[in-house]
Amino acid sequence: MSQITDNFQHLAEEKKIQFKSKEIEAPVRKKDGEEVKQQQIVFQTALRINKDKAVACGVIIHDTDAQRVNYQITYNKIGYVTDRNKLPEIVTQMNEINAMRSGYYRFVISGDGEIIMRHLGITGDDVKPMMDVFVFGGRILNALLPELEKIEGLDLTQRKN
């Protein structure tokens, strides 16, 4: 692990956040089209948003000895699109939430209709701001669930997997 991923893991332990971690290789293309393998560390956990809802969430950090690296925070399985005929209206309403209410997070719809909340960023050795963004993500999601529940064509009930 790099210094940045080590720092993140130690800060998580200090804050008593339990992550499962694993290393993955992600293929990326350079400017010249050459494909190279990029090492990443995935930190996964679940977060109880309220008494009825828990979501899978995680942090993916580019694992290299560079001074600054990319990271992504995701909150998964928030809900699902149940009526594809209403997709344009759903996207419009989610974009309004993204523009005005979701802070540094964005709600997106995956190809299979899953609602995901994600944040992309860059961090250095001081990973506290990244951890703060992760922790506040749960609060943001909790605050915005009532808004999402009003959108016709979405199902936010907890699914058993």
Secondary structure, DSSP 4 states (H G I P E B T S, - for coil): --HHHHHHHHHHHHTT---EEEEEEEEEE-TTS-EEEEEEEEEEEEEEEETTEEEEEEEEEE-SSSSSEEEEEEEEEEEEE--GGGHHHHHHHHHHHHHHT-TT-EEEE-TTSEEEEEEEEEE-S--HHHHHHHHHHHHHHHHHHHHHHTSTTEE-S----
